[in-house]
Amino acid sequence: MSEELRQNETLETTGSEQERLVPVTEAIKYRKRAQTAEQELSSLEKSLQESNEKLLQSQRKLECLQFEQTLNEQLNQAGATDYHVVKLLAKEKLHSSNSEQPDVSEIIEQVRQERPQLFADQTMNNDDLLAKPTAGIPPQAASRASTLIQLANKAGRSRKDMQEYLKLRRQMFK
C-alpha cells in the first residue's frame, strides 16, 4: 500500500506540476500579447496625437485663408488703388488690435481715414480716369490726319487736289 500511496503522491505532484506549467506558459504568452498590445496602443496614441496636430494646423490655415479672402473682398469693395499697401496697413492694424474677432470693414475704414490717397474716389467718373491731352500733341492732329487721308484720296483726280495734299503733308511732318 505504501507503494500505491507513493505512486498516487507522485502522480499528484506531477499532475500539479503540469497544471502549474500550463498556466505559466500561457501567462508568458498573455504577457507577450499584452506587451505588443500596449506597444500598438502607444503607437496609435502617437499617430492620433500627430493627426490632431495636423488637423489643428489645417484649421488655422483655413481660418487664415478665409480671413484673407474676406480682407480681399472688403478691399475690393472699398476701392483700394494701391492694393498691397492697403492690405499691409490693414493687417498691421488687425495685429495691433487686441480683440479676438476684429471687424475688417472698420479697420479698412480707419485706413481710409488715415490715408485717403490709397483709395479711389467714389465720386470720380470714367472721364476723370482718361488721360488728358498733353502740350506736345496738338488736339487737332486727329482731324488733320483724317483731312490728309481725304486729300490723298482726292489727289488722283486733279493737280490742284495734289498740291493741297502735299502742302498739308509738309505742314504735318515738320
Long-range contacts (C-beta under 8 A, 24 or more apart in sequence): 67-104, 70-104, 71-104, 74-104, 74-105, 74-108, 75-108, 78-108, 78-109, 78-112, 78-119, 79-119, 79-120, 79-122, 80-118, 80-119, 80-120, 81-118, 81-119, 81-120, 82-118, 85-118, 86-111, 86-115, 86-118, 86-119, 89-114, 89-115, 89-118, 144-168, 144-172, 145-172, 148-172
